[in-house]
Amino acid sequence: MEVVTNFGERLTERRLARATATMRQLREELRIIDEQLEAMVDEAADKELRSLVSETPIASFEHRDALGHVNALSQHRTHVVSEIAALSARQDSLLDKLQR
C-alpha cells in the first residue's frame, strides 16, 4: 500500500508544482494588465477632454472607442483575478491533501 500512497503524493506534488507555476504566470499577467489599464484609462481621459473641447464626431468616436478598450481590458482583468482565486483554492486543497 506504501507504493500507492507515494504515487498519490507524487501526483499531488506534481499538480501543486504546476499550479504554482501557473499562479506565477497569472500574477505576472495581472501586473501587466494593471500597467496597461492605467495607461488606457489616462488615454481615455485625454480623449474625453479632446472630445469636449473639439466637439467633433471623430473626437467623440475616439473617446467611445478608448472607453471600449478600457472596458474590455477591465473584463479581462476580472477574469484573471477570478482564475487566481480559483487556483489559490486549488493549491490550498492540494496542500491539505499532502498534509493528510
C-alpha positions as CSV (number, residue, x, y, z in Angstrom):
1,M,0.0,0.0,0.0
2,E,3.0,2.3,0.5
3,V,3.7,2.5,-3.2
4,V,0.2,3.7,-3.9
5,T,0.5,6.4,-1.2
6,N,3.8,7.6,-2.6
7,F,2.4,7.6,-6.1
8,G,-0.5,9.7,-4.9
9,E,1.8,12.0,-3.1
10,R,4.0,12.4,-6.1
11,L,1.0,13.1,-8.3
12,T,-0.3,15.7,-5.8
13,E,3.2,17.3,-5.6
14,R,3.3,17.5,-9.4
15,R,-0.1,19.1,-9.5
16,L,0.9,21.6,-6.8
17,A,4.1,22.5,-8.7
18,R,2.1,23.0,-11.9
19,A,-0.5,25.1,-10.0
20,T,2.4,27.2,-8.5
21,A,3.9,27.8,-12.0
22,T,0.5,28.8,-13.4
23,M,-0.1,31.1,-10.4
24,R,3.2,32.8,-11.1
25,Q,2.2,33.4,-14.7
26,L,-1.2,34.7,-13.8
27,R,0.2,37.2,-11.3
28,E,2.7,38.4,-13.9
29,E,-0.2,38.8,-16.4
30,L,-2.2,40.7,-13.8
31,R,0.7,43.0,-13.2
32,I,1.0,43.7,-17.0
33,I,-2.8,44.2,-17.3
34,D,-2.7,46.7,-14.4
35,E,0.0,48.7,-16.1
36,Q,-1.8,48.7,-19.5
37,L,-5.1,49.5,-17.8
38,E,-3.6,52.6,-16.1
39,A,-2.2,53.8,-19.4
40,M,-5.5,53.2,-21.2
41,V,-7.6,55.0,-18.6
42,D,-5.3,58.0,-18.9
43,E,-5.6,57.9,-22.7
44,A,-9.4,57.6,-22.5
45,A,-9.4,60.7,-20.1
46,D,-7.3,62.6,-22.6
47,K,-9.6,61.7,-25.5
48,E,-12.7,62.7,-23.4
49,L,-11.2,66.1,-22.8
50,R,-10.4,66.4,-26.6
51,S,-13.9,65.3,-27.3
52,L,-15.4,68.0,-25.1
53,V,-13.1,70.7,-26.4
54,S,-13.3,70.0,-30.1
55,E,-17.0,68.8,-30.2
56,T,-16.3,66.9,-33.4
57,P,-17.9,63.5,-34.2
58,I,-14.5,61.9,-34.7
59,A,-13.3,63.0,-31.3
60,S,-16.4,61.6,-29.7
61,F,-15.9,58.3,-31.6
62,E,-12.2,58.1,-30.4
63,H,-13.4,58.7,-26.9
64,R,-16.0,55.9,-27.1
65,D,-13.5,53.6,-28.7
66,A,-11.0,54.2,-26.0
67,L,-13.6,53.5,-23.3
68,G,-14.5,50.3,-25.1
69,H,-10.8,49.2,-24.9
70,V,-10.7,50.1,-21.2
71,N,-13.9,48.1,-20.5
72,A,-12.6,45.0,-22.4
73,L,-9.3,45.1,-20.5
74,S,-11.2,45.5,-17.2
75,Q,-13.3,42.5,-18.0
76,H,-10.1,40.5,-18.8
77,R,-8.6,41.7,-15.6
78,T,-11.6,40.4,-13.7
79,H,-11.3,37.1,-15.4
80,V,-7.6,36.8,-14.5
81,V,-8.4,37.7,-10.8
82,S,-11.0,35.0,-10.7
83,E,-8.6,32.5,-12.2
84,I,-6.1,33.4,-9.5
85,A,-8.7,33.0,-6.7
86,A,-9.8,29.6,-8.1
87,L,-6.2,28.4,-8.5
88,S,-5.4,29.6,-4.9
89,A,-8.3,27.5,-3.6
90,R,-6.9,24.5,-5.7
91,Q,-3.5,25.0,-4.2
92,D,-5.0,25.0,-0.7
93,S,-6.8,21.8,-1.4
94,L,-3.7,20.1,-2.7
95,L,-1.7,21.3,0.3
96,D,-4.4,19.8,2.6
97,K,-4.2,16.6,0.7
98,L,-0.4,16.4,1.2
99,Q,-0.8,17.0,5.0
100,R,-3.1,14.1,5.5
